[in-house]
């Protein structure tokens, strides 16, 4: 299904049975990814007793692509989310954002009136591009000297760089080699303007529109209940997530999952159960 936005189209999908409970809107990562990874969770939607809304952000997946360069920005994606909520006539809702999607959820909450927002689920995300860069450099230091040297060359077209990047991804992003290769191929694709313009050429060094993303000091303004989810082996490191947790202004919970990396949410029933437990607590005013 599609809704119109700025003369373009936003693709979305709805899962779950009709319910009076507030739906969950899923915000995918990237920038430049799609809602595909969330589809692996939809078989568990009935656990939550509410609708889930998945969508591809503008410039991604089945939504309109080949946009003017100025539209590949956080401003566009915030306004697109506002448009989605308005067009679907959602009076109440939760936002779940993974990685870049969590950044989008935070920016939306800070910069929008967010009427009807009942709570946030921030999954493996960040509040500071600078801290992300610093932690990425630290994580790289655990790789082999050969891999570190290749990554420090910043030549993401070289075979050595791509092999080193794969090793980083398998350790901190996805232990599944196929999934890691898909991440890298997506970043290197000349068609993935969303990622390259908004973030940069690789995970480690933000050089795009989001390079100055720094909202840590503003997190105290967020008063809606918030659940933070991350893994011990995640490129969204415990320090990154503790920084978010410590600075949030409202009710908050943080679940740090052992032996889990950036993509451990995929096809993970326990992940859905953790989300559901938090949302039901909010719905029942038990926080």
N, C-alpha and C positions, 0 to 999 in steps of 0.2 A: 504494500500500500504506500501511497505517497501523499505528502502535503506540500503545498507551495510555500516558497520562502525566497524573497528578493528576485522573483522571476525564475527561480530554479526549483528543484524538487528534492525533498528530504524523504528517504526511504525508511519505513518503520514496520515493525512486526509486533503483534500482540499475542501473548500466551496466557493461559489460565482461564478459569471460569468467571462469569460475572459475580461480583462481590461488592459489598458496601465498604470493604476495607480499602484503604489508600493503596494505589498501585506503586510499583517500584519502577523507576526509569533507569535503565542501564546506560552508562556512558563509557564507550570503548576507549582503548588506549591509542597510542601513536605519538603525536598526531599522524593520522594516515592509515590507521588500522581499520577494522570493520567490526560489526557486532557478531561475526562468525564464532569467536571463541566463547561468547556467552551462550550460544545455542546448545552447547554441550550440557548446560545446566537446566535447560528448559524441561527435561524429563522429570525434574524434581519440583516443578512449579506448584503442583497441588499440595505440597507440604506447607506452603505458605498461605494458601487460601485467599490469594489475591492475584490480580493481573500483573504481568510483567510487560514492560514496553521496551523493546530493543530498537535501536535505529542506527543508521550509518550517517555520520556527520558529513556535512557538505564537503565535497571534494574527495569523498571516500566511498568505497564499495559500490552499492547500487544507487547512491544519491548522485546528484549532478556533479560532474567533474570538469576539468579543463576550465577552471574559473580564472578571472582576472587575478593577478598576483596579490593585489591588496586585500582580497577576500580570504586569503589563507592566514587567518589571524584569530587570536582568542576572542576579540570583539565579535567577529562573525559567528563563532560557535556559541558564544553566550547568547547572542540575539536569536540564533537558530533554536536553542533550547527553550528560550522564552516563547518563541513562536509555536513550537511543538506543544508546550503545555497549554497555551491559549487555544490552539486549533483543536486539540483533543478535549478541551473543556474540563481540565482536571482541577478540581477544587482543592484536593489534598493529594500529596504524593511524597514518596521517598526518592532520594537520588543515591545511586550506587555508581561510583566512578573508580575504574581501575587504571593505575598509572597516570597517563595524561588525562584520562577521564576523571580521576580524582582531582587533578589540578583544575579542570573545567568546573567540577562541582564546587570547589572552593571559590574560584573566581566568580561563578554565578551567584553564590550565596553572598559574597562581599559586594558585588556590583549591581545586583538586581534587587527588586523589592521582595522577591521570592515568597509571595503570598501563597499559603497552602503547603509550604515545605514543612514536613513533620520531622524529618531526620536525614542525616547523612551517613553513608557507608563509604569510607575512604580506604580503598584497597591498594596496597603497595604503591603509594603515591609520594608526593613531596610538596614542601612549602617553600623550597629555596633551590634555584638552579645552581647557585654557587656551592651549596652544601652537597648537592647531587654530584657535581663535578669533583669535589674534594673526596667524597666517599668512593667515587668511581676510580680515582687514582689510587686510593688505598686498596681497593679490591684487586686492581690490576697487579699490585705488588706481590700478590700470592701466586701469580702465574709464573711460568718459566721465564728465564732471562731472555730467551729467544722471542717469546710472545710479547714480553714487555717492550723489547726493542722494536718489534714490528709495529705495535700499536703506537709507539711514540713517534713513528715516521709520519703518521697522519695520511698515509697513502692508501686510502681505502679501496683502491683499484688493484693493489698488488695481491698476489696469491698469499704471501706471507701474512699480510695484514688480515685477510679474510679468514685464514686458518686460526690466527690468534684470536680474532673476534669470535669465531665459532667456539673456541675453548672457553672464552669468557662467558658466552651465552649459555653453554652447557652447564657451567658451574653456577651461574647466578640468575639466569633468565628461564631456561627450560632444559631439563636433563634429556628431553626427547630431541635427538639429533635432527629429525625431520622438521620439528617445530622451530628449532634454532636456525636451521637453514632458511626456513620461510621468513623469519624475522629479518635475517640479513639480506635476502633477495629483495624483500619489500623495501628496505632502506636504500639499497643500491639502484632500485628501479628508477629510470628517468621519468616515469609517470607518477611517482609518489611525491608530488610537489608539496602536499600537506606536511609531510615529515621534514623534507629538506628546507622548505621556506620557514616553517614555524619552529622547528627544533634545530636541525643541522644535518651533518652527514653521518653521524654515528651516535650511539648512546652516551659516549663519554664526554663529549665536548659540545655543549649547547652554543650554537653560533647564530641561530635564527631569531625570529621575533620573540621567542620565549627566553632568550639568553639572560635577560635581566629580571626574570620572574622571581620575585621575592615578596612573600606575603606573610612570613612568620610573625612579624609584629602585629599584623592585622587579624590574626586568628582569634584574638581575644574578643573580637566583634561578633564572632559566630556563637550564637546562643542556642541553636537547635541541637538536640541530642545527636551525638556522633559516635559511630563505631569505627575503629581503626583496625584493619586486618593486614598483617604482613608476615613474612617468614624469616627464619634465622639465616637462611642462605639466599636471601633476596637482594637484588641490586638496590632495591628500596630498603636500605639497611635499618637495623634497630635504632641507630642514632638518628637517622632521618625521621623515623616514625615517633621516637620519643620526643623529638623536637616539636612535632605536630601536637602530640598529646599534651605536653607541658604548656603549650601556648593557647590551646583552645579555651574559649570563654564559658562554654556551657557544660552540661553533663557529657561525660565521655567514657568510653571503654576502649581498651586496646587488647587484642588477642594476637600474641606472637606465637606462630606455629612452628614447632621444631622440624628440621629437615625439609623445609619448604622454600621454594624459590619464587621467582616473579610470576611464573605461570602455573603454580600449583592449584589455583582455583579451578582450572579447566577440568570438567567432568568430575567434580568433587562434591559429593552429597553433604559432607560435613560442613563445607563452606556455606552451603545454602541453609543448613540447620543453625549455624552460628548467626547468620543474617536474620533468620526467622525469629530466633530467640530474642534478639535485640529489638526487632520491630514490634513484636508482641508486647514486650515490656513497655515500650513507648506508647503503644496503643492503649494499654491498660493503666497508664500513668503510674507505673511502678518504679520510676527512676527517681 
